Every structure is written in C-alpha cells, then in structure tokens.
C-alpha cells in the first residue's frame, strides 16, 4: 500500500495557540494512529515553532504541558517563568536604523520592528532545551524542518533549516520565531536580529514546496485563522483571523498551483475553543482550558465527513479504517 507523503504546518497563536496545536495533534494521532513526526516536512511559525520542536523529537505528549500533580495554576506559573523573562540588550541603535527611521518614512508595522520591549525570549530557548535535551537544542532535526522568523534588517522572512538559511540551533530559532514585537526584544542569531515570523505570515504554508517532490497531503493547524468567530470576539481577534486567513489562502493557492493533486486540510479553533483561548492568547492561565476544550472539540471536527475522508485516506493505518465516533 502506498504511504502518503504529508506536510505539517503549525501556525502562530501565542501561548494558547501552542496549547491548541498540542491538543489538536494529539487528537489526530489518537484518531488515526499517525505520528506527526512522520511528516515529510514540518513548518513552524512563532508558537508553532515550539510545537514543531516537540514534534521532531517525539516530545509531543501531555508532559510537555502538564506535569504529574499539577493544577492549572501550576501549569500557568511554569509557563510564565519560561516565557516572561527579562534581560537582553535593547539594541536601540539597530531599532532606530532599521525600524524607527523606515517606519517614520512609511508608517506601518516596520515602525515597531526591534523596538524596546520588556521581555527577552531566551527563556523560551531554555524551555525547548528542557523539553528535547541540550544536544538536540543546539542541533537541527534529521528530518526536513523549517522554522520561520522575520529579519528586521532585510525586512523579509528567514526560514531556518532550508537551503541558504543561516546556521543556527533549533532552540534559538524557536526563540527568534516567537519574539513578538513590543512584547519581546528582537532575538540575535549571528549578526542579525529577528522577530516573530508571524509578522510576515501566521503560517508560511508555501514553504512545504521546498521538499521538491509533491506531497499527498498538507495538514495546516492555524490558531489565528478561524473561519467562525465567537460571539464576544473583540476587534483585534477578528482582524488577526482575517489577516491570517488571507495569508493562508494565498499560500494554499500557491501549493495547489504547484501540486494540483495535493489535498489540504486546515484545522482552526471553533468559537467554543476561542472562548478558552481569547481575548489574550499570551495569557498563561488559559493554556489548560484551551487544551481541554480543544480535545473535546476535535472529536466533532475530525469526524466531519469532509475532514475525516481526507485524513483517514492519508493518515490512518488500514487496520484502523473506521470513522471516528
């Protein structure tokens, strides 16, 4: 039997986005028996880069979020310790040159690139190291993996792990990919400064084309590209989802143009899950509620005929071909 070649795209979405992705991938594995690490290529952006590091080192499990004996507050406090660390150089000169000056000439998001911020993402790099081990953290996965950050000097994305990208360890690229402007200072790798890859796109799904050979399925998990809004959604939630959907739609069109026979499945949070995730995706106290609500919602989401027919065809082992119930 032919084994499908699958690309896995994990988008940005903050702390709650990571919890959503962990629960979603665990649900997919429980339903189909497919190990996400079997993906032919993994593309991770921002919080999705952290989850990608877990996937590529078979560390995607409940322990990556909750330790034995933890309650919700314990989990939230541990996440805060890792994520919200102060320190690092403000790099004021580079911000003035590459962020402030261009931003004043042409107002826009560039203005905030590299701006002073209260936190530094070194704690996230340390968390990755804790999860996968020091040797893995300073190296790179053996299987194709792209971690996306935004180079503030060139004003373009950098897909670490792809041909021509700078040499870097996995942990530091995750930290760079998740350095949200205004909240985190730019993360230095070599002589360059990087911020959150979500600045350019929340998903960068088109990077799966770098595999060279056509994939059979691209599975996209996109916490900030919801198609249905929760009732009490705030303006910024609607805006982020709208921008996320637009970028993702463009990327999927590129994939379909190159690989007409490739199936694409996109999983985004339902309104019920959004109630747990939002309005602040960086609220650590919402991680566990998001995880639990996602597991519940995925039973219905994965069982939808349009979703299950594709996933079961590409991911499920023959002996398990029965609809999720």
C-alpha positions in Angstrom: 0.0 0.0 0.0 1.3 3.5 -0.9 2.3 5.6 2.1 1.1 9.2 1.8 3.7 12.0 2.0 2.4 14.6 4.4 3.5 18.1 5.1 2.6 19.6 8.6 2.2 23.4 9.0 2.0 24.8 12.5 1.0 28.4 12.7 1.4 31.1 15.3 -1.0 31.8 18.1 0.7 32.7 21.3 0.6 30.5 24.5 -2.9 29.4 23.9 -2.1 28.7 20.2 0.6 26.2 21.3 -1.9 24.5 23.7 -4.4 24.3 20.8 -1.8 22.7 18.5 -0.6 20.2 21.0 -4.1 19.1 21.7 -5.0 19.0 18.0 -2.0 16.9 17.1 -2.7 14.5 20.0 -6.3 14.2 18.8 -5.2 13.5 15.2 -2.8 10.8 16.4 -5.4 9.2 18.7 -7.9 9.1 15.8 -5.7 7.9 13.0 -2.5 6.4 14.6 -0.4 8.8 12.6 2.7 10.1 14.4 3.2 13.8 13.5 7.0 13.2 13.4 6.3 11.0 10.3 5.6 14.2 8.3 7.8 14.6 5.3 8.3 18.3 6.3 7.3 20.4 9.2 6.9 24.2 9.0 6.6 26.1 12.3 6.0 29.8 13.0 6.0 31.5 16.4 4.2 29.2 18.9 4.1 26.7 16.1 7.9 26.6 16.0 7.9 25.5 19.7 5.4 22.7 18.9 7.5 21.8 15.9 10.5 21.2 18.1 8.4 18.8 20.2 7.1 17.0 17.2 10.6 16.4 15.7 11.9 15.0 18.9 8.9 12.8 19.8 8.3 15.0 22.9 4.7 15.8 21.9 2.8 14.5 24.9 0.8 15.5 27.9 4.0 16.0 29.9 5.1 18.8 27.6 2.3 20.9 29.1 1.2 19.3 32.4 3.4 17.6 35.0 2.1 15.0 37.4 0.4 16.6 40.3 0.0 20.0 38.5 -3.2 22.1 38.8 -4.0 24.8 36.3 -2.2 27.4 38.3 1.0 25.3 38.5 1.0 25.0 34.7 0.4 28.7 34.2 3.1 29.7 36.6 5.7 27.4 34.9 4.8 28.8 31.5 5.2 32.4 32.8 8.6 31.6 34.2 9.8 30.3 30.8 8.1 32.9 28.6 8.2 36.1 30.5 11.9 36.6 31.3 13.5 40.0 31.4 17.0 40.7 30.1 18.9 41.0 26.9 20.2 44.1 25.1 17.6 46.6 23.8 19.7 47.1 20.6 18.4 50.7 20.4 20.8 51.7 17.5 19.6 48.9 15.2 15.9 49.7 16.0 16.4 53.4 15.1 18.2 52.4 11.9 16.0 49.5 10.7 12.7 50.1 12.5 12.1 53.7 13.5 13.6 55.5 10.6 11.9 53.4 7.8 8.7 53.4 9.9 8.6 57.2 10.0 9.2 57.5 6.3 6.5 54.9 5.5 4.2 54.4 8.6 3.3 50.8 9.2 4.4 47.7 11.1 8.0 48.4 10.4 7.9 51.1 13.0 7.8 48.5 15.7 10.5 46.2 14.4 13.2 45.9 17.0 11.6 48.4 19.4 12.4 48.3 23.1 10.3 45.6 24.9 10.0 44.3 28.5 10.9 40.6 27.8 13.5 38.5 26.0 12.8 35.1 24.5 15.9 33.4 25.9 13.6 31.7 28.4 11.7 30.0 25.5 15.0 28.7 24.2 15.7 27.3 27.6 12.3 25.6 27.7 13.0 24.0 24.3 16.3 22.7 25.7 14.5 21.3 28.8 11.9 19.5 26.6 14.2 17.9 24.0 17.7 17.9 25.5 20.8 20.1 25.1 22.3 18.2 22.2 19.0 18.4 20.2 18.5 22.0 21.1 21.8 23.2 19.6 21.5 20.9 16.6 18.8 20.5 13.9 16.2 17.8 13.3 17.3 15.0 11.0 14.0 15.3 9.1 13.1 18.4 7.0 12.0 21.2 9.3 11.6 24.9 8.7 11.4 27.4 11.5 10.3 30.9 10.3 11.4 34.2 11.8 11.5 37.8 10.4 14.8 39.5 9.8 14.3 43.2 10.8 17.2 44.5 8.7 16.3 42.8 5.4 12.6 43.1 6.0 11.9 39.6 5.0 11.3 36.1 6.4 14.1 33.7 7.2 13.2 30.0 7.0 15.8 28.4 9.2 16.5 24.8 8.2 16.1 25.5 4.5 18.8 25.8 1.8 20.8 29.0 2.1 19.5 29.9 5.6 21.9 30.9 8.4 23.3 28.1 10.5 21.6 28.0 13.9 20.4 25.7 16.6 16.8 24.7 17.0 16.2 26.3 20.4 17.5 29.7 19.3 15.5 29.7 16.1 12.3 28.9 18.1 13.1 31.9 20.4 13.6 34.1 17.3 10.4 32.9 15.7 8.4 33.7 18.7 9.8 37.2 19.6 6.6 39.2 19.3 7.4 42.9 18.6 6.6 45.3 21.5 6.4 42.3 23.9 9.8 40.7 23.3 13.1 42.2 22.2 14.5 41.1 18.9 16.4 37.8 19.2 20.0 37.8 17.9 21.3 35.0 15.8 24.8 35.7 14.4 24.9 39.3 13.5 21.2 39.6 12.6 18.2 40.5 14.7 14.9 38.6 14.3 11.3 39.0 15.5 8.2 36.8 15.3 7.8 35.0 12.0 4.1 35.9 12.2 4.9 39.4 11.1 5.1 38.2 7.5 2.5 35.4 7.8 1.0 33.3 10.5 1.6 30.1 8.7 4.1 30.2 5.8 2.5 27.1 4.4 4.0 27.6 0.9 7.4 26.6 2.4 6.3 22.9 2.1 7.1 23.3 -1.6 10.8 23.2 -0.6 10.5 19.4 -0.3 10.9 19.3 -4.1 8.7 16.3 -4.6 4.9 16.7 -4.4 3.2 15.9 -1.2 -0.1 14.0 -1.0 -1.5 16.0 2.0 -0.7 19.2 3.7 -2.2 19.5 7.2 -2.4 23.0 8.5 -3.1 23.9 12.1 -3.7 27.6 12.3 -4.8 29.0 15.7 -5.2 32.5 14.2 -7.1 31.9 11.0 -10.5 31.0 12.4 -13.4 30.9 9.9 -16.1 31.3 12.5 -15.9 34.0 15.2 -17.0 33.6 18.8 -19.9 35.8 19.8 -17.9 38.1 22.0 -14.9 38.4 19.7 -13.1 41.7 20.0 -11.9 43.8 17.1 -8.3 42.6 17.3 -9.4 39.0 17.2 -11.4 39.5 14.1 -8.5 41.4 12.5 -5.9 38.8 13.3 -8.1 36.0 11.9 -8.9 37.9 8.8 -5.2 38.6 8.1 -4.3 35.0 8.9 -7.0 33.6 6.6 -5.9 35.9 3.8 -2.2 34.9 4.0 -3.1 31.2 4.3 -5.5 31.3 1.4 -2.7 32.8 -0.8 -0.3 30.2 0.4 -2.7 27.4 -0.3 -3.3 28.7 -3.8 0.4 28.6 -4.4 0.5 25.0 -3.2 -2.4 23.9 -5.4 -0.9 25.6 -8.4 2.3 23.6 -8.0 0.7 20.4 -6.8 -2.9 20.1 -8.2 -3.4 16.7 -6.7 -2.3 17.6 -3.2 -5.1 17.6 -0.5 -5.0 20.4 2.0 -6.8 20.2 5.4 -6.9 23.2 7.6 -7.8 23.0 11.3 -8.7 26.2 13.1 -10.3 26.8 16.5 -14.1 26.7 16.8 -16.0 29.5 18.6 -16.1 27.3 21.7 -12.4 26.9 21.7 -11.9 30.6 21.1 -13.7 31.3 24.3 -11.0 29.5 26.1 -8.1 30.9 24.1 -9.0 34.5 23.9 -9.0 37.5 24.0 -5.4 37.4 25.2 -3.5 34.5 23.6 -0.5 35.2 25.8 -2.4 34.6 29.0 -0.7 31.5 30.5 -3.8 30.8 32.7 -5.7 29.9 29.6 -3.3 27.2 28.4 -5.0 24.2 30.2 -8.6 25.3 29.5 -7.6 25.7 25.8 -6.0 22.2 25.8 -9.1 20.6 27.3 -11.6 22.5 25.2 -9.6 21.6 22.0 -9.6 17.9 22.8 -13.4 18.0 23.2 -13.9 20.0 20.0 -11.7 17.8 17.9 -14.0 14.8 18.3 -16.6 16.6 16.3 -14.1 18.5 14.0 -12.2 15.3 12.9 -15.4 13.4 12.5 -16.8 15.8 9.9 -17.1 13.9 6.6 -15.0 16.4 4.6 -12.2 16.2 7.1 -12.3 12.6 8.1 -12.5 11.3 4.5 -9.2 13.0 3.7 -7.4 12.3 7.0 -8.4 8.6 7.0 -7.3 8.2 3.4 -3.8 9.7 4.0 -3.1 9.1 7.7 -4.9 6.1 9.0 -3.4 2.6 9.1 -5.5 0.1 7.1 -6.5 -1.9 10.2 -8.0 1.2 11.8 -10.1 2.5 8.9 -13.3 3.2 10.7 -14.9 6.6 11.2 -14.3 8.5 14.4 -17.3 8.1 16.7 
